[in-house]
Amino acid sequence: MGKAKFGITDIMNAKSRAAGIGNISEYTEIWLSPYDVKPSESNFYSQENIEELADSFLTVGQQQPTVLGRVNGEFKIVSGHRRNLANIMNIERGHEEYKKVRYLYKDMTGAMFELSLLIGNAYNRELTAWEKTQQAQRLKEALLRAKDEDGLEITGKLRDIIAELMNESPTNIARMDSINNNATPEIKEEFAKGNIGVTTAYEAAKLPPEEQKAIAEKAAAGESIRAKEIAAKVAEKKAGDDYETPHPESITSLCYSCQRYKDCNVKTGTCEKCDQYINKAEAEKTDEQRYSDEQDKIDRDTKKKLQEQADREKMEKLPSDGKADHKTHEVKIAVSYYGDIVSGKKKFELRKNDRGYKVGDSLKMLEFKDGKHTGRTIDADIIYMLEDYTGLEEGYCILGIDVTAHSGEVSETDTGADQLPGQMSIEDYQIGQAAEPERGISNEQAAAEKEE
């Protein structure tokens, strides 16, 4: 089976289905033996009260079918591990009618199966704080896996996407991430057992391993562990004499930023080159941080290219005596934009580029209201032009303008109260496009064509 491309929209749809919002028309009904479907090895959720569930099936029947993902030809459980175990129990009790039961399945990639499993269980049961923390980590891994294997395009911060999928705040996801990355196995074990809460685990994860182990031992012995006490200990440790951080007088040495600083026996304050140097900040970055850095670099490069393009166009602008290629384009504007353009709040025009616009040309902007020219005009020079840019519809351009003259006074009602300065609504954009005399014809020609 080939790779099935999917995006964040598909994931959000899976969330909606799991929450009972969407329909299941895209799934196929199939009757299988409960022994022929495989539980997910990724399932870490609680599997309790199977016998009670099996009894309820005998009494009222199975109301909701188990949902499967067919991955590389194998049927694996997405949602309904407990239901499938209950069916197996009833078979072993001698109820032969459970040898074939109804399922719903859909073909999936491995990454999409993992995401569906996590999202489905999030809405089919009440999760403990430990299970939520595990789910946050697994969602992060699954999203990054989908990005690598299936070409999933992740837009925005990974933490925000996980927060949206789990209906949690980004702050809570950050706390869970800290526990997953920094808590010792002992702390995680007591957290999983419910002997300490999520806040206590988060604060404990800030301490050295030996101190975390001591806290875990107290929790295992039944002692009450308060998060506030641990937080106070963390703050005291940071401020205490035993908290040591290098403070060189001048940052001239590679040693201070090296991952091997603590273990190195030749570190100095003047090292400029070392064959064992490992940048600590880069080496310890998470996959999420690396992805964020990549996006930031793309944004910086794009901004730089746009600036270089603008600089080139300014340098190529013809001097005032070169009138041969200079054109004046007559366009129409809505009343609500007149004041913003004259005041300089609106310094751009979004136009369909079938008029041959270029830097150095001029615009004569005619104000129209109710289909009639009000008599007011604005003269402006085109000083910047952006086209063929991602997000900009093909055939359109953005013109940066510099107002040189205008006729008529600007009243307090010129700018619509429901619009931000310089903002173009869809309605006004359509009005502007419909009113604009395309093909370079005059107002009189446009009126004559309309009468014909």
N, C-alpha and C positions, 0 to 999 in steps of 0.2 A: 504494500500500500504506500503510495507516495505521500509526501508531506502535505498536510492540510494547513494552509496559511490561515492565521487568525490574528486578531488585534485586540486592543483593550476593550473595544465594543463587545466582542464575543465574550470576554470575561465578565463584563458588567451584565450581559444577558444571562450568563450562567448564574450570577448572583441573584438576578430577578427571579429566575426559575426556582432557585433554591428557597427563596423567600416566599414562594407561592404566588408571585405576581404574573409570571409569563405562562405560556402554554407548553405542552410537551409534544406538539405535532411533529417535530423534527426527529423524535425517537420512534423506533420500530418495535412492535410487540413480538415477543418470542417466548415459547414454552421450553424450559430446560430443566434438567435435574439440578437440585441445589448442590450436588456434588461436582457438577461440571463447571461451576463458576468459581473463580478464584478470589479470595479476599485480598485486598491490597496490602502489600508488604509495607506500604507507607502509612497505614492506618494506625494511629497512636491513641485513638479515642477509647473511652471506657466501654467495655462489653459486659454489662451487668444485667441481671434480671432476665436472662434468656428463658428460663422455665416459665416465668409468669407470662412472658410474651407468647410462648408456644401455647399455653393454656388459653390465652385470649383468641388465638387463631382457631382453636377447636370450637370455641364458643360462638364467635361472631365472624370468623373468617379473616383473611388478610385484606385489609382495606386499601393498603398502598403497596404497589409492586416495588421490588428492588430494582434500582437503576444501575445499568452496566455500561461500561465503556469497552468496545472491542479494540484492543491494542495489539497489532501484529497478529490478528487471528484469534487471540485469547480473550474470553469474556472475564472482565475483572470488575469487582464491585466498586461503584462510585458512591452510592448511598444505599444503606440497608444491610450492613454487616450483621446487625442483631437479628433482623428479619430472616436472613438466610440461615443463621445458626438455629433459629427457632424452627424453621422448616426441617432442617436436618434432625433436630431433636424429635420432632413429630414422626419422621420416617422411622427413626430408631425405636420409637414407642409402638410401631406397628401400623401406623396410619398410611397406607399405601397411596392414598390420593395426593400426598405431598411429594411423590416421586417426580412429578412434573408440575412446575408452578409457573405462573406468568411473570415475565420480566419485561423491562423496556431497555433497549440498548441503542448505542450510537457509535459509529467509528470515530476514533480519536487518536491523536498522537500521544506519545508518552507524557509530554509536557502538559498538554491540555487535560489529560486524564488526572494528573497530579493536581492541577488547579481546580478541576471540577470536584475532586474528592474533598479538598480542603474547604472550598466554598460551600458545597452541599452540606457537609457536617456542621458548618458554622450556624446554619439556620434550622437544622433538624434536631438540635439538642441544646441544652444549657451547658455551656463550657465552663470548666473551672479556670481560675486565674493561670494555673500551670498550663492547661491545654491551650488557652489563648496565646500564651507566650511561645509555646511550641508552634502553634499555627502561624504566628507572625514570622518566625524563622523559616518555616517550610514554604510559606507563600513567597518570601523573598528569594529563596533558592529556586522555586518553581518558575517564577517570573524571569529570572536571569537565565534559567535553562531554556525557557521558551524563546528568549531573545537570541540565544546562541543556536539552538537547533531548528526553530521554526520561523525565525526572522520576525518575531514579535517586535513591533515598534513601540517602545516605552517613551511616552511623552510626559514631561513633568518629573517630579521627584518620586523615586521609588517608594519612599516612606509614605508619601501622601496617597499613592495608589493603594498600598497595603491598608492604610487607615480607612480609606473609602470602602474597600472590600470587606473589612471587618467591622465597619460601623464604630470605629474607635477614633480618638483624636490622634494627630501626629505625635503629640507629646507622649501619650501612652505607648505608642509604637516605639518611640525612642527609648523609653524605659525598658520595654521588653527586649529590645535589641541589646541594651547594656547588660541585662541579665544573661542573655544567650552568649554574649561575647566574653564576659568578665567573671561571672559567678563560677565558683569551683564545683566539681561534681557533688561534693557533700552538701553545699547550699541548695543545688538544684534538686537533690534527692529529698531534702526536707520540704522544699517548696512543692514538689510533686505530691508528697504525702499530705500536704495541707498543714504541716506543723509551723510554717511561717507564711506570711502573706506576701503579696507582690511588692509592696512598699519596702518591707523588711529585706526581701531578697535584693531589691534594687540598691538599697543603701549598703548592704553587706558586700555587694559586688564591687564596691569602690575600695574595699580594704585589701591588704595583702593576703595571699592564700592561707598562711598559717592562722591569721585572725579569723578568716571566714570559716576555717575548719573548727575552730573553738566555738564559734557561734552555732554552727551546725550540731556539734556535740551537745550543747545545752538544749537546743530545740528538740533533739532526739530523746533527751532525758526527760522531756516534759516541762522544762522551764519556760516561763513566759519571756518572749523576746520582743521588745518594743522597738519599732522603727525609729522613733525619736531619739532613743538612747544611742542607737548605732549612728544616726546622722550627726549627733553631737560628737561622737567619737571620731568620725571622719573629719569633721571641722577642726577638732582639737589636734588631730594628727597632722593636718596640713599646716597648722600654725605652730606646732611643737618643735622642740630642738632636734627630735629624731627624724624630722622630715627634711631630707637633704636634696637639693637641686643644684646643679652646677651654675655658678654665676660668674662667668669670665668677665674681665674688665673690657675686653674687646673681642668681638666674634671674628677671629682671624683663622681659627682652626677647623678643619673638617671633623675633628674628633667629636665636637659637641653635638653634631647632628648625625653621628654614626650610630647604627643599631647595635654595634659591638662595643659601645663606649664603656659599659660597666665591666666587661670582661677583658678589655684590652690592657696589656701591660706596658705599652709604649706610647700611650696617649700624651699629647703635648698641647700647649696653647698656640703653637705656631705652625701646625701641620697644614700644608697646602695641597698635598697629593699623597694618596695611599692606595696600594694595590688590594687592600682588604676592606675598603670603604663601602658601606651600604647605607644609603640614605634612609634614616629611620622613618621619617614622615611618609615617604613613598612606599616603603616595604610593608608598613602596617596599615595601609589604606584598605578599606573594605571594597567589595565589588561595586556597592552603591556609590561610594565616594569616587571611585575611578570613573564610573559612568557619568556622574555629575561633572567631573573635571573635563571629560570629553565634550559634554554639551556646552560648558562654559567656553572651551577653546573654540568650538564651532561658532558660538555667538561673537567672540572677539574677532575671529578671522572674517566673519561676515561684515561686522561693523567697520573693520579696517578696509576691506575691499570697497564698501560703499563710499567711505571717505575718500579713498584713492580715486574712485570714479568721479566723485563730485569735484575733486581738485583738478583732474584732467579736463573735465568739461569747462570749468572756469577758465583754465589756461587757454583752451581752444576757442573761447568766445571771441568773435570778431570785434574789432574796434568800431567806434561809432561811425567812421567814414565808410565802412564797408556795407553799404545799403543794398547791394545787389541781391544777397540771399536773405535779407531781413524780411520777415512777413508779420503782418498783423492779423490775428485770428479773432473774429467776432464770435463771442459766446454769450449765452444767457445765464443769469443767476437768479435764484429765488430771493424774495425780499428779506427773508430771515438771515441771509448771509451778508448783506450789504454792509451793515455796521461792523461785523467782525472782520471783514476783509479790509475796510478802510482803517480800522483801529490797529490792524496788524495782528489780531488774535488768530485769524485764519490765514496762514501763509502758504496754503497748498490748494491745488485743484485736482480732483480725480476725474479724468476724461478718457473717452474712447479715442484711441490714437489712430484716427483715420484722416487726420488733417495735416499730417506732416509736421507736428510740433517738434521744436528743437530749442536748445539753449540759445538765447540771443533774440528769439522772436518775442513779439508783444501780444498781449491779450486786450481786446476792448470788450469789457464785461457790461452787458446791458441788463439792468434790473427789470424783472417782469413780475407782475402780480395779476392773477386771474386772467392769464393769457395776453395781457397788454403791457407794453413798455411804459414804465412810470416816468421816463425822461431822465432818470439818473444813470450815470455810467461811471465805470472805473477803468483807468488805464494802468496796465501792469506789465512788467518785463518778466520773461521766463528766465530764472537764474539757475534752476536745477531741474533735472528730469530723471525719473526712475521708472524703468520698464523691464520686462522679462525677469521678474523677481518672484521667488517662491511666495505663494499666497496671493499674488496679484493676478487677476483673471487675464487670460490671454487676450491681447488686443487693447488692453487698457494701460494707462500710464498715470503717474503722479507728478504734477508740475509744481515746483517751488517757485513762488511769485514774489515780486517786489513792486508795490504800488507806487506809481509815479504821479498820478493825478486822479481826481474824481470830481464829479459834479453833484450838487445837491447837499443838503445838510443831513446829518445822521441823527435820528430821533431815538428816544428811549425804547421805542417799540420795534426797532429794526431787528433785534435779536430775539428769537423765540424763547420764551421762558422755560420751555421744557427741553432745551438743548444745551449741552455744554459748549463753551466757546470753541469754535472750529470743528465741532462734531457734525458729521454728515449722516443723517438718518437714511434708511432705505427708501422711505417715501420721497424725501427731498432729493435723493440721488436720482430716482426715477424721473421726478419732475424736471430736474436739471438736464437729464439726458434727452427727455422728450422735447424740452423747450429749446435745446441747443440747435442752431441752424447748421445741420451737418452738410457735407459735400461742398462747403464754402459758398452757399447761396446767400443772397441778401434777404432782409426781412420782407421786402416787397414781393420777392419771388416766392418765398415760403407762403405768404398770405395768398398769393395768386393760385398756387398749387392746391392750397387747402380749399379755395372756392370751387376749383374745377372738380 
